[in-house]
């Protein structure tokens, strides 16, 4: 597995991975309407073009996208792994890489219900639960942080 910066050529694959990860991994934690609001099929690559302005990195193997994540200062954003690759350490490798690039002594993440245990296992502590609005639907997630000493 290799970690590399994303490019505009990666946007279509990132959008598809995001859609599949949300609709598969999070299906037991959110309603279908919430999943559609979070990751609508028609969103395509438009949203992802903006993400290239952040430090976004891909995990690839044999030319296939396994996962991606982004870092903006001390905020870890967009950590998603292809559903059929979960449990293989892809998320951990990406998270390790992003944490090393963190600008501060603490890194913050907004973890979904599905991702909360992953981050707790990595030493993140719960700061608070919060409700966010996406396309008219409310979704619960968790503000979590980790000291990077």
KASUL-V538346 format. One record per residue. RES is the residue in three letters. SS is DSSP state (helix for helix, strand for strand, loop for the rest). PSI is psi in whole degrees, 0 to 359 (999 if undefined). Layout:
res=RES ss=SS psi=PSI
res=RES ss=SS psi=PSI
//
This chain:
res=UNK ss=loop psi=138
res=UNK ss=strand psi=143
res=UNK ss=strand psi=129
res=UNK ss=strand psi=157
res=UNK ss=strand psi=149
res=UNK ss=loop psi=158
res=UNK ss=loop psi=173
res=UNK ss=helix psi=331
res=UNK ss=helix psi=344
res=UNK ss=helix psi=352
res=UNK ss=helix psi=317
res=UNK ss=helix psi=315
res=UNK ss=helix psi=322
res=UNK ss=helix psi=316
res=UNK ss=helix psi=318
res=UNK ss=helix psi=317
res=UNK ss=helix psi=316
res=UNK ss=helix psi=310
res=UNK ss=helix psi=311
res=UNK ss=helix psi=318
res=UNK ss=helix psi=314
res=UNK ss=helix psi=310
res=UNK ss=helix psi=341
res=UNK ss=helix psi=302
res=UNK ss=helix psi=325
res=UNK ss=loop psi=3
res=UNK ss=loop psi=329
res=UNK ss=loop psi=351
res=UNK ss=loop psi=342
res=UNK ss=loop psi=158
res=UNK ss=loop psi=161
res=UNK ss=helix psi=322
res=UNK ss=helix psi=320
res=UNK ss=helix psi=318
res=UNK ss=helix psi=317
res=UNK ss=helix psi=324
res=UNK ss=helix psi=322
res=UNK ss=helix psi=316
res=UNK ss=loop psi=78
res=UNK ss=loop psi=143
res=UNK ss=helix psi=319
res=UNK ss=helix psi=355
res=UNK ss=helix psi=322
res=UNK ss=loop psi=218
res=UNK ss=loop psi=356
res=UNK ss=helix psi=310
res=UNK ss=helix psi=325
res=UNK ss=helix psi=335
res=UNK ss=helix psi=322
res=UNK ss=helix psi=327
res=UNK ss=helix psi=338
res=UNK ss=loop psi=341
res=UNK ss=loop psi=340
res=UNK ss=loop psi=174
res=UNK ss=strand psi=92
res=UNK ss=strand psi=131
res=UNK ss=strand psi=147
res=UNK ss=strand psi=147
res=UNK ss=strand psi=120
res=UNK ss=strand psi=153
res=UNK ss=strand psi=125
res=UNK ss=loop psi=39
res=UNK ss=loop psi=357
res=UNK ss=strand psi=138
res=UNK ss=strand psi=123
res=UNK ss=strand psi=330
res=UNK ss=strand psi=173
res=UNK ss=strand psi=161
res=UNK ss=strand psi=162
res=UNK ss=strand psi=154
res=UNK ss=strand psi=132
res=UNK ss=strand psi=97
res=UNK ss=loop psi=249
res=UNK ss=loop psi=21
res=UNK ss=strand psi=118
res=UNK ss=strand psi=122
res=UNK ss=strand psi=152
res=UNK ss=strand psi=41
res=UNK ss=strand psi=104
res=UNK ss=strand psi=140
res=UNK ss=strand psi=139
res=UNK ss=loop psi=132
res=UNK ss=helix psi=320
res=UNK ss=helix psi=359
res=UNK ss=helix psi=358
res=UNK ss=loop psi=145
res=UNK ss=loop psi=3
res=UNK ss=loop psi=2
res=UNK ss=loop psi=4
res=UNK ss=helix psi=312
res=UNK ss=helix psi=321
res=UNK ss=helix psi=318
res=UNK ss=helix psi=314
res=UNK ss=helix psi=315
res=UNK ss=helix psi=317
res=UNK ss=helix psi=313
res=UNK ss=helix psi=312
res=UNK ss=helix psi=319
res=UNK ss=helix psi=322
res=UNK ss=helix psi=334
res=UNK ss=loop psi=2
res=UNK ss=loop psi=139
res=UNK ss=loop psi=339
res=UNK ss=loop psi=191
res=UNK ss=loop psi=349
res=UNK ss=strand psi=139
res=UNK ss=strand psi=141
res=UNK ss=strand psi=147
res=UNK ss=strand psi=150
res=UNK ss=strand psi=100
res=UNK ss=strand psi=138
res=UNK ss=strand psi=171
res=UNK ss=loop psi=321
res=UNK ss=loop psi=328
res=UNK ss=loop psi=349
res=UNK ss=helix psi=312
res=UNK ss=helix psi=323
res=UNK ss=helix psi=312
res=UNK ss=helix psi=322
res=UNK ss=helix psi=318
res=UNK ss=helix psi=332
res=UNK ss=loop psi=2
res=UNK ss=loop psi=8
res=UNK ss=loop psi=145
res=UNK ss=strand psi=149
res=UNK ss=strand psi=127
res=UNK ss=strand psi=310
res=UNK ss=strand psi=154
res=UNK ss=strand psi=151
res=UNK ss=strand psi=161
res=UNK ss=strand psi=130
res=UNK ss=strand psi=155
res=UNK ss=strand psi=132
res=UNK ss=strand psi=115
res=UNK ss=loop psi=44
res=UNK ss=loop psi=358
res=UNK ss=strand psi=145
res=UNK ss=strand psi=139
res=UNK ss=strand psi=139
res=UNK ss=strand psi=137
res=UNK ss=strand psi=184
res=UNK ss=strand psi=126
res=UNK ss=strand psi=123
res=UNK ss=strand psi=154
res=UNK ss=strand psi=160
res=UNK ss=strand psi=134
res=UNK ss=strand psi=134
res=UNK ss=loop psi=51
res=UNK ss=loop psi=999
//
